[in-house]
């Protein structure tokens, strides 16, 4: 059946290119996801696949000399021409912030994938961090001072819908965008995923029979992830204090924000650097009983069968009433929810999470592995992705004709000031 599918997709796309565009030097889920899909499309389906990145960007550094993927170098100083017969894949963004040094051809088709709840939201650029923490105020400003650009984004999203050129990775992305702009659009979900080992690697390991709990965190430890990380540390510290428990907490991250760990004296916190995508299997060899993560990071550790708590996120302090959920207890498409203070939290306390973990059976591992294999296997998502992309009809010429690309005054001013600083 796989050979037949490969043949069908080769016939469907012919000589057209599928080009992932994400010039970015930092480590992140978007680059990892694009890299995984590009690898499948080029090797399994023999399609023409390209990547647009900086020479020293995250994706280009991890291509592993894959001759099946063409690397298109992006530069802030030179114009880059891409093949005319192409499907260009973007993480969703406001149209005026599309990379300025890409030279488009009129008939190139565009496909946008919403991979962060704030991708399409407009914020006052000079105080973006403040307004990200105050969504209701941002909505008010978008209806007043930024009304012109709000209307343009609404028209842009509506256009992408009509052209089958926009999908959201989960309900959080979809609903955040829909509520911000009061859209009347229907739900369009294309979930993210990762490579799934053929067997549950965690269940085959010798169990940790000592009293020490080994917990882990995978992902950046800054920005909207920082408040929930602090909440996890605080709750683990409280558990260790009340139960006289020994807890090691391993943070696997390339970016550690300005986190004060001095209040968490009851747990042993260790920092180790990032693990490259090609070396991800190293995680399964670590002596970690449970992971706390969100987004693609949660799916990656869960793919090894390691019990995983899917965390939510916020730019603000996490309420004391926040509750945790194992990955398999969450919505099948969810990669983490945006925390709001009006929300009634459902789930478990940290004490209840650890109590379940200490039952010393494989039930949590089996449920985790089953859930991730059924809902976030990158091989299955790759097929969905190709089906959706093949139906995309949005063209660069349309964006130009409809004047979506004209930059906002605030965006232009922020760029000028940034270059002068």
C-alpha positions in Angstrom: 0.0 0.0 0.0 2.9 2.4 0.8 4.3 2.0 -2.7 0.9 2.8 -4.2 0.6 5.9 -2.0 4.1 7.0 -3.0 3.1 6.7 -6.7 -0.1 8.6 -6.2 1.6 11.6 -4.5 4.4 11.6 -7.1 1.7 11.8 -9.8 -0.2 14.4 -7.8 2.7 16.9 -7.4 4.6 16.0 -10.5 7.6 18.3 -10.9 6.2 20.9 -8.5 8.3 21.7 -5.5 7.2 21.7 -1.8 9.3 24.3 -0.1 9.3 24.9 3.7 10.2 28.5 4.5 11.5 29.1 8.0 14.7 31.1 8.3 15.5 30.9 12.0 18.7 30.3 14.0 17.2 29.2 17.3 16.0 25.8 18.3 12.3 25.2 18.1 9.4 23.0 17.3 8.6 24.6 13.9 12.0 23.9 12.5 12.0 20.3 13.8 8.5 19.7 12.4 9.4 21.0 9.0 12.6 19.0 8.9 10.7 15.7 9.8 8.1 16.3 7.0 10.7 17.3 4.4 12.6 14.1 5.2 9.5 11.9 4.6 8.4 13.7 1.5 11.9 13.5 -0.1 12.7 9.9 0.8 9.4 8.1 1.0 7.4 9.9 -1.7 10.3 11.0 -3.9 8.9 14.5 -4.2 10.9 17.7 -5.0 11.4 19.2 -1.6 13.3 22.3 -0.5 14.1 24.2 2.7 14.6 28.0 3.0 16.8 28.8 6.0 19.9 30.9 6.9 23.2 29.2 6.2 23.7 28.9 10.0 20.0 28.3 10.7 18.6 25.5 12.8 17.1 23.5 9.9 20.2 23.8 7.6 22.4 22.7 10.5 20.4 19.5 10.8 19.9 18.5 7.2 22.6 15.8 7.6 23.7 16.3 4.0 20.4 14.9 2.8 20.8 15.1 -1.0 17.1 14.6 -1.5 16.4 18.0 0.0 17.5 21.2 -1.7 18.7 23.9 0.5 17.8 27.5 -0.5 19.9 29.9 1.5 18.1 32.9 2.8 20.0 36.1 3.6 18.9 39.5 5.0 21.0 41.2 2.4 20.3 39.3 -0.9 17.2 38.4 -2.9 16.3 34.7 -3.1 14.5 33.3 -6.1 12.5 30.2 -5.7 11.2 27.8 -8.4 8.0 29.0 -10.1 6.2 25.7 -9.9 6.2 25.5 -6.1 4.0 25.1 -3.0 5.5 27.4 -0.4 4.9 26.4 3.2 4.8 29.0 5.9 4.2 29.1 9.6 1.2 31.5 9.7 2.2 35.1 9.9 0.7 38.5 9.1 1.1 39.0 5.3 3.2 42.2 5.7 5.8 40.3 7.8 6.5 37.6 5.1 10.3 37.5 4.6 11.2 40.6 2.5 14.1 39.1 0.5 12.0 36.3 -1.0 11.2 37.0 -4.6 7.9 35.4 -5.5 6.5 34.3 -8.8 2.9 35.1 -9.5 1.7 31.5 -9.7 3.5 30.0 -6.7 0.9 28.6 -4.3 1.0 29.4 -0.6 0.0 27.3 2.4 -0.1 28.6 6.0 0.0 26.4 9.1 -0.8 28.0 12.4 1.8 26.6 14.8 1.5 29.2 17.6 -1.8 30.7 19.0 -0.5 34.2 18.4 0.7 33.8 14.8 -2.0 35.9 13.3 -2.6 38.3 16.2 -1.6 41.9 15.9 0.1 43.6 18.9 1.4 47.1 19.4 5.0 46.2 18.3 6.8 48.6 20.6 5.3 46.9 23.7 4.7 43.4 22.3 5.6 41.5 25.5 3.2 43.6 27.5 0.3 43.1 25.2 1.0 39.4 24.9 0.3 39.3 28.6 -2.9 41.3 28.2 -4.9 39.8 25.4 -8.2 41.6 26.3 -6.4 44.9 26.0 -4.8 43.8 22.7 -8.3 43.0 21.4 -9.5 46.4 22.4 -6.6 48.1 20.7 -7.1 46.0 17.5 -10.7 47.4 17.4 -9.6 51.0 17.9 -6.1 52.2 17.1 -5.3 49.2 14.9 -8.7 48.7 13.4 -7.5 49.2 9.8 -5.0 46.3 10.2 -7.5 44.2 12.1 -9.9 44.4 9.1 -7.0 43.5 6.8 -6.1 40.4 8.8 -9.7 39.3 8.9 -9.9 39.6 5.1 -6.6 37.8 4.8 -7.8 34.8 6.9 -11.1 34.7 5.1 -9.2 34.6 1.8 -7.0 31.8 2.9 -10.1 29.8 4.0 -11.7 30.3 0.6 -8.5 29.1 -1.1 -8.0 26.0 1.2 -4.7 27.5 2.3 -4.9 27.7 6.1 -4.9 25.0 8.8 -4.4 25.1 12.6 -2.3 22.6 14.6 -4.9 22.3 17.4 -8.0 23.9 18.9 -6.0 26.3 21.0 -4.5 27.9 17.9 -7.9 27.9 16.1 -10.0 29.2 19.0 -7.5 31.9 20.0 -7.4 33.3 16.5 -11.2 33.0 16.1 -12.0 34.7 19.4 -9.5 37.5 18.9 -11.0 38.5 15.5 -14.6 37.2 16.2 -14.4 35.0 13.1 -17.2 32.9 11.8 -14.9 30.3 10.3 -15.1 26.6 10.7 -12.6 24.4 12.5 -9.7 23.2 10.4 -7.1 21.1 12.2 -3.9 19.6 10.9 -2.1 18.2 14.0 1.6 18.1 14.5 3.5 14.9 15.2 6.8 13.1 15.5 8.5 9.8 14.6 7.1 6.9 16.7 9.4 4.0 17.5 8.0 0.6 16.6 8.0 -0.5 20.2 7.4 1.1 23.6 11.0 1.7 24.7 10.2 2.8 28.2 8.2 -0.3 29.1 11.2 -2.4 28.2 13.5 -0.6 30.6 14.3 -1.8 34.1 12.2 0.1 36.5 13.6 2.5 39.1 12.9 0.8 42.4 14.6 3.3 44.6 12.7 6.1 46.3 14.1 8.9 44.3 11.9 10.5 41.6 13.5 11.5 38.4 11.5 14.1 36.5 12.4 16.0 33.3 11.6 19.0 31.2 12.2 19.2 27.5 12.0 22.6 25.6 12.9 26.2 26.0 12.8 27.6 29.5 11.8 31.1 28.7 9.0 33.3 27.4 5.5 31.8 27.7 7.1 28.5 29.0 8.8 30.1 31.9 5.7 30.6 34.2 4.5 27.0 33.9 8.0 25.7 34.5 8.2 27.7 37.7 4.8 26.3 38.7 6.0 22.7 38.2 9.2 23.4 40.2 7.1 25.0 43.0 4.7 22.1 43.2 7.5 19.5 43.1 9.3 21.4 45.8 6.2 21.3 48.0 5.8 17.6 47.4 9.4 16.9 48.3 9.1 19.0 51.5 5.9 17.4 52.8 6.8 13.8 51.8 10.6 14.0 52.6 11.0 12.8 49.0 14.2 12.9 47.0 13.6 14.5 43.5 15.9 15.1 40.6 14.6 17.5 38.0 16.5 17.5 34.6 16.0 20.5 32.3 16.9 19.7 28.7 17.0 23.0 26.9 19.2 25.2 24.7 17.7 28.4 26.2 17.4 29.0 29.9 15.6 32.2 30.9 16.4 34.2 33.9 14.9 31.7 36.3 15.6 32.0 40.1 15.8 28.4 41.4 16.9 29.4 44.9 13.3 28.9 46.4 13.3 25.3 45.3 15.8 23.9 47.8 14.1 20.6 48.3 14.7 19.3 44.7 17.9 18.8 42.9 17.8 20.8 39.6 20.2 19.9 36.8 20.6 21.7 33.5 21.8 20.0 30.3 22.0 21.4 26.8 19.7 20.7 23.9 19.5 17.3 22.2 19.7 17.5 18.4 16.7 16.1 16.5 18.9 13.3 15.0 19.9 12.3 18.6 16.5 12.4 20.1 16.6 8.7 21.0 19.1 9.6 23.7 16.2 10.7 25.8 14.9 7.1 26.1 18.2 6.1 27.7 18.0 8.8 30.5 16.8 7.6 33.9 13.7 9.8 33.9 10.4 8.5 35.3 8.1 11.4 34.1 8.4 14.3 31.7 6.7 17.7 31.9 6.4 19.4 28.4 4.2 21.1 25.9 4.0 21.2 22.1 6.1 19.0 19.9 8.5 18.4 22.9 5.7 16.6 24.7 5.0 14.4 21.7 8.7 13.6 21.3 9.2 12.3 24.8 5.9 10.5 24.8 6.8 8.7 21.7 9.3 6.6 23.8 6.4 5.6 26.1 7.7 7.9 29.0 4.7 9.1 31.1 4.2 12.7 30.1 2.3 15.5 31.6 1.1 17.9 28.8 1.5 21.4 30.2 -0.4 24.5 29.3 1.2 28.0 28.9 0.9 31.6 29.8 3.0 34.8 29.8 1.6 35.4 33.3 2.0 33.7 36.7 0.2 30.4 36.8 -2.8 30.3 39.2 -2.5 28.1 42.3 -5.7 26.4 41.2 -4.0 25.1 38.0 -4.3 21.3 37.6 -2.2 18.8 35.6 -3.2 16.2 33.0 -1.3 13.3 31.5 -1.0 13.6 27.8 -3.5 10.8 27.1 -6.1 12.7 29.3 -6.0 15.7 27.0 -7.8 16.4 23.7 -6.3 14.3 21.0 -5.2 17.3 19.0 -4.1 19.5 22.0 -0.4 20.5 22.3 -1.1 22.7 25.3 -3.7 25.3 26.1 -3.5 29.1 26.7 -4.2 29.6 30.4 -6.8 32.2 31.3 -7.8 33.2 34.8 -11.5 32.8 34.1 -10.9 29.1 33.4 -12.0 26.3 35.7 -9.1 23.8 35.8 -9.8 20.1 35.4 -7.2 17.6 36.2 -4.9 16.5 39.0 -2.7 18.1 41.6 1.0 17.3 41.6 0.5 15.0 44.6 -2.1 13.0 42.6 0.2 12.8 39.5 3.1 11.4 41.6 0.8 9.0 43.4 -0.3 7.5 40.1 3.3 7.4 38.9 4.4 5.5 42.0 2.1 2.5 41.3 5.1 1.0 39.6 3.2 -0.6 36.7 3.4 0.1 33.0 -0.2 1.4 32.6 0.8 5.1 32.3 3.5 4.2 29.8 1.2 2.0 27.7 -1.5 4.6 27.6 1.0 7.3 26.7 2.5 5.3 23.8 -0.9 4.2 22.5 -2.2 7.8 22.5 0.8 9.3 20.7 0.9 6.5 18.1 -2.8 6.8 17.3 -2.9 10.6 17.2 0.5 12.1 16.4 2.4 9.7 14.2 4.3 11.9 11.7 3.9 9.3 8.9 0.1 9.7 9.1 0.2 13.4 9.4 2.5 13.6 6.3 -0.3 12.1 4.2 -2.9 14.5 5.6 -0.5 17.4 5.0 0.1 16.4 1.3 -3.7 16.0 0.7 -4.4 19.5 2.1 -1.4 21.2 0.4 -2.4 19.8 -3.0 -5.8 21.6 -2.7 -4.3 25.0 -1.8 -5.2 27.6 -4.3 -3.8 30.8 -2.7 -1.2 32.5 -5.0 1.3 35.2 -4.3 -0.3 37.3 -7.1 -3.6 37.2 -5.1 -1.8 38.7 -2.0 -0.3 41.4 -4.1 -3.6 42.2 -6.0 -5.6 42.4 -2.8 -2.9 44.7 -1.1 -2.4 42.3 1.8 1.3 42.7 1.6 1.5 46.5 2.3 3.2 46.8 5.7 1.5 48.4 8.6 3.0 51.8 9.7 3.6 50.4 13.2 5.4 47.4 11.8 7.6 49.5 9.5 8.5 51.9 12.3 9.5 49.0 14.6 11.7 47.6 11.9 13.4 50.9 11.4 14.0 51.4 15.1 15.3 47.8 15.5 17.8 48.3 12.8 19.1 51.6 14.3 19.5 50.1 17.8 
